Amino acid sequence: MPAVSLPHSGSAAGPRPPLSSLLRLWWRRARDRRVLAALSPAQMRDTGLDPDEARADSLKPFWRA
């Protein structure tokens, strides 16, 4: 009988990172998005960000890249 490999339980991009790494990533995203949301349109333009794009990014949930 030939050997059969089962599909990997991780994503197509590779194995999942350890839980601690995932939590740090989520915490960093949430913090960065709060800071981004607090910037004024003038501050966003000063840093080279489009205010509309920055607002859309700041509204994304922390688990979405």
Predicted model as a PDB file, atoms N, CA, C, CB and O in Angstrom, pLDDT in the B-factor column:
MODEL        1                                                                  
ATOM      1  N   MET A   1       0.847  -1.180   0.000  1.00 48.00           N  
ATOM      2  CA  MET A   1       0.000   0.000   0.000  1.00 48.00           C  
ATOM      3  C   MET A   1       0.893   1.244   0.000  1.00 48.00           C  
ATOM      4  CB  MET A   1      -0.964  -0.003   1.228  1.00 48.00           C  
ATOM      5  O   MET A   1       1.812   1.328   0.815  1.00 48.00           O  
ATOM      6  N   PRO A   2       0.646   2.222  -0.900  1.00 52.00           N  
ATOM      7  CA  PRO A   2       1.495   3.414  -0.962  1.00 52.00           C  
ATOM      8  C   PRO A   2       1.273   4.321   0.252  1.00 52.00           C  
ATOM      9  CB  PRO A   2       1.222   4.194  -2.258  1.00 52.00           C  
ATOM     10  O   PRO A   2       0.195   4.337   0.848  1.00 52.00           O  
ATOM     11  N   ALA A   3       2.312   5.067   0.598  1.00 56.00           N  
ATOM     12  CA  ALA A   3       2.213   6.018   1.705  1.00 56.00           C  
ATOM     13  C   ALA A   3       1.374   7.214   1.259  1.00 56.00           C  
ATOM     14  CB  ALA A   3       3.628   6.479   2.180  1.00 56.00           C  
ATOM     15  O   ALA A   3       1.495   7.681   0.127  1.00 56.00           O  
ATOM     16  N   VAL A   4       0.545   7.690   2.138  1.00 52.00           N  
ATOM     17  CA  VAL A   4      -0.312   8.839   1.853  1.00 52.00           C  
ATOM     18  C   VAL A   4      -0.002   9.910   2.886  1.00 52.00           C  
ATOM     19  CB  VAL A   4      -1.837   8.447   1.875  1.00 52.00           C  
ATOM     20  O   VAL A   4       0.008   9.645   4.088  1.00 52.00           O  
ATOM     21  N   SER A   5       0.249  11.110   2.412  1.00 51.00           N  
ATOM     22  CA  SER A   5       0.490  12.194   3.371  1.00 51.00           C  
ATOM     23  C   SER A   5      -0.809  12.957   3.583  1.00 51.00           C  
ATOM     24  CB  SER A   5       1.621  13.153   2.873  1.00 51.00           C  
ATOM     25  O   SER A   5      -1.541  13.250   2.637  1.00 51.00           O  
ATOM     26  N   LEU A   6      -1.073  13.265   4.819  1.00 47.00           N  
ATOM     27  CA  LEU A   6      -2.277  14.006   5.177  1.00 47.00           C  
ATOM     28  C   LEU A   6      -2.002  15.497   5.050  1.00 47.00           C  
ATOM     29  CB  LEU A   6      -2.744  13.652   6.614  1.00 47.00           C  
ATOM     30  O   LEU A   6      -0.862  15.934   5.207  1.00 47.00           O  
ATOM     31  N   PRO A   7      -3.028  16.272   4.771  1.00 50.00           N  
ATOM     32  CA  PRO A   7      -2.821  17.724   4.672  1.00 50.00           C  
ATOM     33  C   PRO A   7      -2.349  18.292   5.998  1.00 50.00           C  
ATOM     34  CB  PRO A   7      -4.113  18.428   4.229  1.00 50.00           C  
ATOM     35  O   PRO A   7      -2.740  17.821   7.066  1.00 50.00           O  
ATOM     36  N   HIS A   8      -1.510  19.301   5.919  1.00 49.00           N  
ATOM     37  CA  HIS A   8      -0.993  19.964   7.101  1.00 49.00           C  
ATOM     38  C   HIS A   8      -2.114  20.779   7.737  1.00 49.00           C  
ATOM     39  CB  HIS A   8       0.223  20.865   6.751  1.00 49.00           C  
ATOM     40  O   HIS A   8      -2.915  21.388   7.027  1.00 49.00           O  
ATOM     41  N   SER A   9      -2.178  20.796   9.059  1.00 53.00           N  
ATOM     42  CA  SER A   9      -3.241  21.539   9.738  1.00 53.00           C  
ATOM     43  C   SER A   9      -2.998  23.037   9.732  1.00 53.00           C  
ATOM     44  CB  SER A   9      -3.380  21.058  11.160  1.00 53.00           C  
ATOM     45  O   SER A   9      -3.918  23.800  10.027  1.00 53.00           O  
ATOM     46  N   GLY A  10      -1.778  23.490   9.401  1.00 54.00           N  
ATOM     47  CA  GLY A  10      -1.480  24.915   9.342  1.00 54.00           C  
ATOM     48  C   GLY A  10      -2.023  25.531   8.070  1.00 54.00           C  
ATOM     49  O   GLY A  10      -2.656  24.859   7.255  1.00 54.00           O  
ATOM     50  N   SER A  11      -1.771  26.801   7.913  1.00 56.00           N  
ATOM     51  CA  SER A  11      -2.249  27.499   6.724  1.00 56.00           C  
ATOM     52  C   SER A  11      -1.375  27.146   5.529  1.00 56.00           C  
ATOM     53  CB  SER A  11      -2.262  29.024   6.951  1.00 56.00           C  
ATOM     54  O   SER A  11      -0.351  26.476   5.669  1.00 56.00           O  
ATOM     55  N   ALA A  12      -1.782  27.594   4.377  1.00 60.00           N  
ATOM     56  CA  ALA A  12      -1.019  27.332   3.162  1.00 60.00           C  
ATOM     57  C   ALA A  12       0.331  28.054   3.200  1.00 60.00           C  
ATOM     58  CB  ALA A  12      -1.822  27.765   1.923  1.00 60.00           C  
ATOM     59  O   ALA A  12       1.270  27.647   2.516  1.00 60.00           O  
ATOM     60  N   ALA A  13       0.431  29.110   3.984  1.00 64.00           N  
ATOM     61  CA  ALA A  13       1.674  29.868   4.076  1.00 64.00           C  
ATOM     62  C   ALA A  13       2.719  29.164   4.934  1.00 64.00           C  
ATOM     63  CB  ALA A  13       1.398  31.245   4.637  1.00 64.00           C  
ATOM     64  O   ALA A  13       3.891  29.540   4.905  1.00 64.00           O  
ATOM     65  N   GLY A  14       2.327  28.178   5.675  1.00 70.00           N  
ATOM     66  CA  GLY A  14       3.273  27.456   6.524  1.00 70.00           C  
ATOM     67  C   GLY A  14       2.681  27.193   7.892  1.00 70.00           C  
ATOM     68  O   GLY A  14       1.507  27.471   8.137  1.00 70.00           O  
ATOM     69  N   PRO A  15       3.497  26.658   8.777  1.00 80.00           N  
ATOM     70  CA  PRO A  15       2.998  26.339  10.116  1.00 80.00           C  
ATOM     71  C   PRO A  15       2.647  27.605  10.891  1.00 80.00           C  
ATOM     72  CB  PRO A  15       4.035  25.522  10.890  1.00 80.00           C  
ATOM     73  O   PRO A  15       3.195  28.677  10.636  1.00 80.00           O  
ATOM     74  N   ARG A  16       1.739  27.465  11.827  1.00 76.00           N  
ATOM     75  CA  ARG A  16       1.327  28.607  12.640  1.00 76.00           C  
ATOM     76  C   ARG A  16       2.429  28.988  13.617  1.00 76.00           C  
ATOM     77  CB  ARG A  16       0.027  28.292  13.400  1.00 76.00           C  
ATOM     78  O   ARG A  16       3.154  28.124  14.108  1.00 76.00           O  
ATOM     79  N   PRO A  17       2.558  30.301  13.904  1.00 74.00           N  
ATOM     80  CA  PRO A  17       3.558  30.719  14.885  1.00 74.00           C  
ATOM     81  C   PRO A  17       3.102  30.321  16.290  1.00 74.00           C  
ATOM     82  CB  PRO A  17       3.804  32.251  14.803  1.00 74.00           C  
ATOM     83  O   PRO A  17       1.921  30.047  16.500  1.00 74.00           O  
ATOM     84  N   PRO A  18       4.013  30.289  17.236  1.00 89.00           N  
ATOM     85  CA  PRO A  18       3.613  29.983  18.612  1.00 89.00           C  
ATOM     86  C   PRO A  18       2.584  30.997  19.101  1.00 89.00           C  
ATOM     87  CB  PRO A  18       4.843  29.973  19.549  1.00 89.00           C  
ATOM     88  O   PRO A  18       2.541  32.133  18.630  1.00 89.00           O  
ATOM     89  N   LEU A  19       1.774  30.577  20.034  1.00 91.00           N  
ATOM     90  CA  LEU A  19       0.692  31.428  20.544  1.00 91.00           C  
ATOM     91  C   LEU A  19       1.229  32.745  21.094  1.00 91.00           C  
ATOM     92  CB  LEU A  19      -0.093  30.694  21.633  1.00 91.00           C  
ATOM     93  O   LEU A  19       0.612  33.788  20.882  1.00 91.00           O  
ATOM     94  N   SER A  20       2.356  32.724  21.793  1.00 92.00           N  
ATOM     95  CA  SER A  20       2.900  33.957  22.355  1.00 92.00           C  
ATOM     96  C   SER A  20       3.265  34.957  21.253  1.00 92.00           C  
ATOM     97  CB  SER A  20       4.131  33.647  23.215  1.00 92.00           C  
ATOM     98  O   SER A  20       3.069  36.161  21.418  1.00 92.00           O  
ATOM     99  N   SER A  21       3.789  34.464  20.139  1.00 93.00           N  
ATOM    100  CA  SER A  21       4.119  35.353  19.024  1.00 93.00           C  
ATOM    101  C   SER A  21       2.861  35.946  18.409  1.00 93.00           C  
ATOM    102  CB  SER A  21       4.919  34.602  17.958  1.00 93.00           C  
ATOM    103  O   SER A  21       2.830  37.122  18.047  1.00 93.00           O  
ATOM    104  N   LEU A  22       1.844  35.136  18.295  1.00 93.00           N  
ATOM    105  CA  LEU A  22       0.580  35.599  17.727  1.00 93.00           C  
ATOM    106  C   LEU A  22      -0.058  36.667  18.621  1.00 93.00           C  
ATOM    107  CB  LEU A  22      -0.388  34.416  17.536  1.00 93.00           C  
ATOM    108  O   LEU A  22      -0.564  37.675  18.128  1.00 93.00           O  
ATOM    109  N   LEU A  23      -0.030  36.442  19.922  1.00 95.00           N  
ATOM    110  CA  LEU A  23      -0.600  37.425  20.846  1.00 95.00           C  
ATOM    111  C   LEU A  23       0.170  38.741  20.805  1.00 95.00           C  
ATOM    112  CB  LEU A  23      -0.607  36.872  22.271  1.00 95.00           C  
ATOM    113  O   LEU A  23      -0.435  39.812  20.839  1.00 95.00           O  
ATOM    114  N   ARG A  24       1.509  38.671  20.730  1.00 95.00           N  
ATOM    115  CA  ARG A  24       2.309  39.891  20.609  1.00 95.00           C  
ATOM    116  C   ARG A  24       1.975  40.630  19.322  1.00 95.00           C  
ATOM    117  CB  ARG A  24       3.806  39.561  20.654  1.00 95.00           C  
ATOM    118  O   ARG A  24       1.850  41.855  19.332  1.00 95.00           O  
ATOM    119  N   LEU A  25       1.828  39.910  18.215  1.00 95.00           N  
ATOM    120  CA  LEU A  25       1.480  40.526  16.938  1.00 95.00           C  
ATOM    121  C   LEU A  25       0.131  41.226  17.029  1.00 95.00           C  
ATOM    122  CB  LEU A  25       1.458  39.475  15.820  1.00 95.00           C  
ATOM    123  O   LEU A  25      -0.006  42.369  16.593  1.00 95.00           O  
ATOM    124  N   TRP A  26      -0.863  40.551  17.592  1.00 95.00           N  
ATOM    125  CA  TRP A  26      -2.197  41.131  17.729  1.00 95.00           C  
ATOM    126  C   TRP A  26      -2.168  42.370  18.629  1.00 95.00           C  
ATOM    127  CB  TRP A  26      -3.176  40.088  18.292  1.00 95.00           C  
ATOM    128  O   TRP A  26      -2.814  43.375  18.333  1.00 95.00           O  
ATOM    129  N   TRP A  27      -1.413  42.290  19.732  1.00 96.00           N  
ATOM    130  CA  TRP A  27      -1.330  43.429  20.643  1.00 96.00           C  
ATOM    131  C   TRP A  27      -0.698  44.613  19.934  1.00 96.00           C  
ATOM    132  CB  TRP A  27      -0.525  43.065  21.906  1.00 96.00           C  
ATOM    133  O   TRP A  27      -1.173  45.740  20.075  1.00 96.00           O  
ATOM    134  N   ARG A  28       0.378  44.376  19.165  1.00 97.00           N  
ATOM    135  CA  ARG A  28       1.068  45.438  18.436  1.00 97.00           C  
ATOM    136  C   ARG A  28       0.153  46.059  17.388  1.00 97.00           C  
ATOM    137  CB  ARG A  28       2.339  44.897  17.773  1.00 97.00           C  
ATOM    138  O   ARG A  28       0.124  47.279  17.230  1.00 97.00           O  
ATOM    139  N   ARG A  29      -0.599  45.215  16.666  1.00 96.00           N  
ATOM    140  CA  ARG A  29      -1.534  45.748  15.668  1.00 96.00           C  
ATOM    141  C   ARG A  29      -2.599  46.618  16.317  1.00 96.00           C  
ATOM    142  CB  ARG A  29      -2.197  44.609  14.894  1.00 96.00           C  
ATOM    143  O   ARG A  29      -2.908  47.696  15.810  1.00 96.00           O  
ATOM    144  N   ALA A  30      -3.168  46.164  17.434  1.00 96.00           N  
ATOM    145  CA  ALA A  30      -4.210  46.922  18.125  1.00 96.00           C  
ATOM    146  C   ALA A  30      -3.654  48.266  18.596  1.00 96.00           C  
ATOM    147  CB  ALA A  30      -4.768  46.115  19.325  1.00 96.00           C  
ATOM    148  O   ALA A  30      -4.305  49.298  18.435  1.00 96.00           O  
ATOM    149  N   ARG A  31      -2.450  48.255  19.178  1.00 96.00           N  
ATOM    150  CA  ARG A  31      -1.820  49.487  19.652  1.00 96.00           C  
ATOM    151  C   ARG A  31      -1.542  50.434  18.492  1.00 96.00           C  
ATOM    152  CB  ARG A  31      -0.517  49.171  20.400  1.00 96.00           C  
ATOM    153  O   ARG A  31      -1.858  51.622  18.565  1.00 96.00           O  
ATOM    154  N   ASP A  32      -0.952  49.907  17.421  1.00 95.00           N  
ATOM    155  CA  ASP A  32      -0.625  50.746  16.262  1.00 95.00           C  
ATOM    156  C   ASP A  32      -1.876  51.351  15.642  1.00 95.00           C  
ATOM    157  CB  ASP A  32       0.131  49.933  15.212  1.00 95.00           C  
ATOM    158  O   ASP A  32      -1.860  52.501  15.205  1.00 95.00           O  
ATOM    159  N   ARG A  33      -2.944  50.592  15.603  1.00 95.00           N  
ATOM    160  CA  ARG A  33      -4.187  51.096  15.005  1.00 95.00           C  
ATOM    161  C   ARG A  33      -4.850  52.153  15.882  1.00 95.00           C  
ATOM    162  CB  ARG A  33      -5.160  49.943  14.762  1.00 95.00           C  
ATOM    163  O   ARG A  33      -5.479  53.078  15.368  1.00 95.00           O  
ATOM    164  N   ARG A  34      -4.713  52.024  17.216  1.00 95.00           N  
ATOM    165  CA  ARG A  34      -5.224  53.074  18.109  1.00 95.00           C  
ATOM    166  C   ARG A  34      -4.444  54.372  17.894  1.00 95.00           C  
ATOM    167  CB  ARG A  34      -5.129  52.627  19.595  1.00 95.00           C  
ATOM    168  O   ARG A  34      -5.030  55.452  17.827  1.00 95.00           O  
ATOM    169  N   VAL A  35      -3.126  54.257  17.789  1.00 94.00           N  
ATOM    170  CA  VAL A  35      -2.284  55.438  17.561  1.00 94.00           C  
ATOM    171  C   VAL A  35      -2.617  56.061  16.208  1.00 94.00           C  
ATOM    172  CB  VAL A  35      -0.778  55.063  17.628  1.00 94.00           C  
ATOM    173  O   VAL A  35      -2.732  57.282  16.099  1.00 94.00           O  
ATOM    174  N   LEU A  36      -2.770  55.247  15.199  1.00 92.00           N  
ATOM    175  CA  LEU A  36      -3.107  55.734  13.860  1.00 92.00           C  
ATOM    176  C   LEU A  36      -4.441  56.473  13.872  1.00 92.00           C  
ATOM    177  CB  LEU A  36      -3.156  54.567  12.860  1.00 92.00           C  
ATOM    178  O   LEU A  36      -4.581  57.522  13.243  1.00 92.00           O  
ATOM    179  N   ALA A  37      -5.414  55.927  14.583  1.00 93.00           N  
ATOM    180  CA  ALA A  37      -6.731  56.563  14.647  1.00 93.00           C  
ATOM    181  C   ALA A  37      -6.676  57.902  15.370  1.00 93.00           C  
ATOM    182  CB  ALA A  37      -7.727  55.643  15.339  1.00 93.00           C  
ATOM    183  O   ALA A  37      -7.508  58.774  15.120  1.00 93.00           O  
ATOM    184  N   ALA A  38      -5.703  58.076  16.268  1.00 95.00           N  
ATOM    185  CA  ALA A  38      -5.613  59.308  17.043  1.00 95.00           C  
ATOM    186  C   ALA A  38      -4.900  60.437  16.295  1.00 95.00           C  
ATOM    187  CB  ALA A  38      -4.900  59.037  18.340  1.00 95.00           C  
ATOM    188  O   ALA A  38      -4.949  61.587  16.730  1.00 95.00           O  
ATOM    189  N   LEU A  39      -4.237  60.124  15.173  1.00 93.00           N  
ATOM    190  CA  LEU A  39      -3.536  61.153  14.412  1.00 93.00           C  
ATOM    191  C   LEU A  39      -4.520  62.075  13.699  1.00 93.00           C  
ATOM    192  CB  LEU A  39      -2.587  60.511  13.398  1.00 93.00           C  
ATOM    193  O   LEU A  39      -5.573  61.644  13.229  1.00 93.00           O  
ATOM    194  N   SER A  40      -4.156  63.333  13.632  1.00 92.00           N  
ATOM    195  CA  SER A  40      -4.979  64.275  12.870  1.00 92.00           C  
ATOM    196  C   SER A  40      -4.657  64.106  11.385  1.00 92.00           C  
ATOM    197  CB  SER A  40      -4.731  65.756  13.337  1.00 92.00           C  
ATOM    198  O   SER A  40      -3.606  63.566  11.040  1.00 92.00           O  
ATOM    199  N   PRO A  41      -5.549  64.562  10.504  1.00 87.00           N  
ATOM    200  CA  PRO A  41      -5.243  64.491   9.067  1.00 87.00           C  
ATOM    201  C   PRO A  41      -3.935  65.197   8.707  1.00 87.00           C  
ATOM    202  CB  PRO A  41      -6.382  65.099   8.265  1.00 87.00           C  
ATOM    203  O   PRO A  41      -3.204  64.729   7.834  1.00 87.00           O  
ATOM    204  N   ALA A  42      -3.635  66.314   9.366  1.00 90.00           N  
ATOM    205  CA  ALA A  42      -2.391  67.035   9.095  1.00 90.00           C  
ATOM    206  C   ALA A  42      -1.178  66.191   9.504  1.00 90.00           C  
ATOM    207  CB  ALA A  42      -2.380  68.388   9.840  1.00 90.00           C  
ATOM    208  O   ALA A  42      -0.175  66.158   8.791  1.00 90.00           O  
ATOM    209  N   GLN A  43      -1.271  65.508  10.658  1.00 93.00           N  
ATOM    210  CA  GLN A  43      -0.177  64.643  11.095  1.00 93.00           C  
ATOM    211  C   GLN A  43       0.020  63.482  10.120  1.00 93.00           C  
ATOM    212  CB  GLN A  43      -0.450  64.108  12.511  1.00 93.00           C  
ATOM    213  O   GLN A  43       1.152  63.094   9.831  1.00 93.00           O  
ATOM    214  N   MET A  44      -1.078  62.936   9.619  1.00 90.00           N  
ATOM    215  CA  MET A  44      -0.978  61.836   8.656  1.00 90.00           C  
ATOM    216  C   MET A  44      -0.294  62.301   7.381  1.00 90.00           C  
ATOM    217  CB  MET A  44      -2.369  61.269   8.333  1.00 90.00           C  
ATOM    218  O   MET A  44       0.572  61.609   6.846  1.00 90.00           O  
ATOM    219  N   ARG A  45      -0.684  63.478   6.891  1.00 88.00           N  
ATOM    220  CA  ARG A  45      -0.050  64.007   5.678  1.00 88.00           C  
ATOM    221  C   ARG A  45       1.433  64.285   5.916  1.00 88.00           C  
ATOM    222  CB  ARG A  45      -0.761  65.293   5.215  1.00 88.00           C  
ATOM    223  O   ARG A  45       2.259  64.050   5.035  1.00 88.00           O  
ATOM    224  N   ASP A  46       1.771  64.787   7.108  1.00 92.00           N  
ATOM    225  CA  ASP A  46       3.176  65.062   7.441  1.00 92.00           C  
ATOM    226  C   ASP A  46       4.020  63.795   7.397  1.00 92.00           C  
ATOM    227  CB  ASP A  46       3.278  65.702   8.826  1.00 92.00           C  
ATOM    228  O   ASP A  46       5.205  63.855   7.067  1.00 92.00           O  
ATOM    229  N   THR A  47       3.438  62.669   7.719  1.00 88.00           N  
ATOM    230  CA  THR A  47       4.178  61.402   7.715  1.00 88.00           C  
ATOM    231  C   THR A  47       4.054  60.672   6.383  1.00 88.00           C  
ATOM    232  CB  THR A  47       3.684  60.504   8.837  1.00 88.00           C  
ATOM    233  O   THR A  47       4.610  59.587   6.212  1.00 88.00           O  
ATOM    234  N   GLY A  48       3.313  61.278   5.426  1.00 92.00           N  
ATOM    235  CA  GLY A  48       3.190  60.663   4.107  1.00 92.00           C  
ATOM    236  C   GLY A  48       2.046  59.673   3.985  1.00 92.00           C  
ATOM    237  O   GLY A  48       1.973  58.929   3.007  1.00 92.00           O  
ATOM    238  N   LEU A  49       1.162  59.654   4.954  1.00 89.00           N  
ATOM    239  CA  LEU A  49       0.015  58.743   4.904  1.00 89.00           C  
ATOM    240  C   LEU A  49      -1.193  59.443   4.294  1.00 89.00           C  
ATOM    241  CB  LEU A  49      -0.328  58.220   6.315  1.00 89.00           C  
ATOM    242  O   LEU A  49      -1.422  60.628   4.537  1.00 89.00           O  
ATOM    243  N   ASP A  50      -1.956  58.712   3.509  1.00 90.00           N  
ATOM    244  CA  ASP A  50      -3.214  59.226   2.995  1.00 90.00           C  
ATOM    245  C   ASP A  50      -4.241  59.116   4.122  1.00 90.00           C  
ATOM    246  CB  ASP A  50      -3.678  58.444   1.705  1.00 90.00           C  
ATOM    247  O   ASP A  50      -4.473  58.010   4.612  1.00 90.00           O  
ATOM    248  N   PRO A  51      -4.862  60.206   4.549  1.00 89.00           N  
ATOM    249  CA  PRO A  51      -5.799  60.147   5.677  1.00 89.00           C  
ATOM    250  C   PRO A  51      -6.926  59.127   5.502  1.00 89.00           C  
ATOM    251  CB  PRO A  51      -6.399  61.501   5.894  1.00 89.00           C  
ATOM    252  O   PRO A  51      -7.310  58.464   6.465  1.00 89.00           O  
ATOM    253  N   ASP A  52      -7.457  58.995   4.289  1.00 89.00           N  
ATOM    254  CA  ASP A  52      -8.545  58.034   4.071  1.00 89.00           C  
ATOM    255  C   ASP A  52      -8.061  56.596   4.241  1.00 89.00           C  
ATOM    256  CB  ASP A  52      -9.148  58.219   2.672  1.00 89.00           C  
ATOM    257  O   ASP A  52      -8.736  55.777   4.865  1.00 89.00           O  
ATOM    258  N   GLU A  53      -6.888  56.293   3.684  1.00 91.00           N  
ATOM    259  CA  GLU A  53      -6.334  54.943   3.825  1.00 91.00           C  
ATOM    260  C   GLU A  53      -5.965  54.653   5.274  1.00 91.00           C  
ATOM    261  CB  GLU A  53      -5.103  54.770   2.926  1.00 91.00           C  
ATOM    262  O   GLU A  53      -6.181  53.543   5.761  1.00 91.00           O  
ATOM    263  N   ALA A  54      -5.412  55.643   5.963  1.00 90.00           N  
ATOM    264  CA  ALA A  54      -5.031  55.458   7.360  1.00 90.00           C  
ATOM    265  C   ALA A  54      -6.261  55.194   8.227  1.00 90.00           C  
ATOM    266  CB  ALA A  54      -4.272  56.688   7.876  1.00 90.00           C  
ATOM    267  O   ALA A  54      -6.229  54.332   9.105  1.00 90.00           O  
ATOM    268  N   ARG A  55      -7.325  55.924   7.986  1.00 90.00           N  
ATOM    269  CA  ARG A  55      -8.561  55.704   8.754  1.00 90.00           C  
ATOM    270  C   ARG A  55      -9.111  54.297   8.487  1.00 90.00           C  
ATOM    271  CB  ARG A  55      -9.629  56.777   8.391  1.00 90.00           C  
ATOM    272  O   ARG A  55      -9.537  53.608   9.414  1.00 90.00           O  
ATOM    273  N   ALA A  56      -9.098  53.878   7.223  1.00 92.00           N  
ATOM    274  CA  ALA A  56      -9.586  52.530   6.893  1.00 92.00           C  
ATOM    275  C   ALA A  56      -8.738  51.468   7.589  1.00 92.00           C  
ATOM    276  CB  ALA A  56      -9.571  52.304   5.362  1.00 92.00           C  
ATOM    277  O   ALA A  56      -9.274  50.489   8.110  1.00 92.00           O  
ATOM    278  N   ASP A  57      -7.415  51.655   7.600  1.00 92.00           N  
ATOM    279  CA  ASP A  57      -6.543  50.690   8.281  1.00 92.00           C  
ATOM    280  C   ASP A  57      -6.778  50.692   9.780  1.00 92.00           C  
ATOM    281  CB  ASP A  57      -5.077  50.995   7.989  1.00 92.00           C  
ATOM    282  O   ASP A  57      -6.739  49.637  10.413  1.00 92.00           O  
ATOM    283  N   SER A  58      -7.021  51.856  10.354  1.00 92.00           N  
ATOM    284  CA  SER A  58      -7.213  51.931  11.806  1.00 92.00           C  
ATOM    285  C   SER A  58      -8.520  51.270  12.248  1.00 92.00           C  
ATOM    286  CB  SER A  58      -7.195  53.387  12.261  1.00 92.00           C  
ATOM    287  O   SER A  58      -8.673  50.916  13.417  1.00 92.00           O  
ATOM    288  N   LEU A  59      -9.450  51.107  11.326  1.00 93.00           N  
ATOM    289  CA  LEU A  59     -10.732  50.481  11.670  1.00 93.00           C  
ATOM    290  C   LEU A  59     -10.730  48.958  11.533  1.00 93.00           C  
ATOM    291  CB  LEU A  59     -11.818  51.051  10.801  1.00 93.00           C  
ATOM    292  O   LEU A  59     -11.684  48.294  11.939  1.00 93.00           O  
ATOM    293  N   LYS A  60      -9.657  48.407  10.960  1.00 95.00           N  
ATOM    294  CA  LYS A  60      -9.591  46.956  10.797  1.00 95.00           C  
ATOM    295  C   LYS A  60      -9.432  46.284  12.160  1.00 95.00           C  
ATOM    296  CB  LYS A  60      -8.424  46.563   9.859  1.00 95.00           C  
ATOM    297  O   LYS A  60      -8.772  46.838  13.039  1.00 95.00           O  
ATOM    298  N   PRO A  61     -10.018  45.110  12.353  1.00 95.00           N  
ATOM    299  CA  PRO A  61      -9.812  44.392  13.611  1.00 95.00           C  
ATOM    300  C   PRO A  61      -8.360  43.930  13.726  1.00 95.00           C  
ATOM    301  CB  PRO A  61     -10.771  43.184  13.711  1.00 95.00           C  
ATOM    302  O   PRO A  61      -7.682  43.738  12.716  1.00 95.00           O  
ATOM    303  N   PHE A  62      -7.889  43.753  14.955  1.00 94.00           N  
ATOM    304  CA  PHE A  62      -6.480  43.431  15.192  1.00 94.00           C  
ATOM    305  C   PHE A  62      -6.039  42.114  14.580  1.00 94.00           C  
ATOM    306  CB  PHE A  62      -6.215  43.397  16.656  1.00 94.00           C  
ATOM    307  O   PHE A  62      -4.847  41.928  14.336  1.00 94.00           O  
ATOM    308  N   TRP A  63      -6.948  41.206  14.326  1.00 91.00           N  
ATOM    309  CA  TRP A  63      -6.549  39.898  13.788  1.00 91.00           C  
ATOM    310  C   TRP A  63      -6.387  39.917  12.267  1.00 91.00           C  
ATOM    311  CB  TRP A  63      -7.575  38.841  14.177  1.00 91.00           C  
ATOM    312  O   TRP A  63      -5.917  38.937  11.688  1.00 91.00           O  
ATOM    313  N   ARG A  64      -6.768  41.018  11.611  1.00 94.00           N  
ATOM    314  CA  ARG A  64      -6.597  41.117  10.152  1.00 94.00           C  
ATOM    315  C   ARG A  64      -5.330  41.873   9.816  1.00 94.00           C  
ATOM    316  CB  ARG A  64      -7.808  41.809   9.502  1.00 94.00           C  
ATOM    317  O   ARG A  64      -5.055  42.919  10.403  1.00 94.00           O  
ATOM    318  N   ALA A  65      -4.563  41.358   8.886  1.00 89.00           N  
ATOM    319  CA  ALA A  65      -3.318  42.018   8.478  1.00 89.00           C  
ATOM    320  C   ALA A  65      -3.592  43.220   7.609  1.00 89.00           C  
ATOM    321  CB  ALA A  65      -2.414  41.048   7.737  1.00 89.00           C  
ATOM    322  O   ALA A  65      -2.659  43.895   7.175  1.00 89.00           O  
TER     323      ALA A  65                                                      
ENDMDL                                                                          
END                                                                             
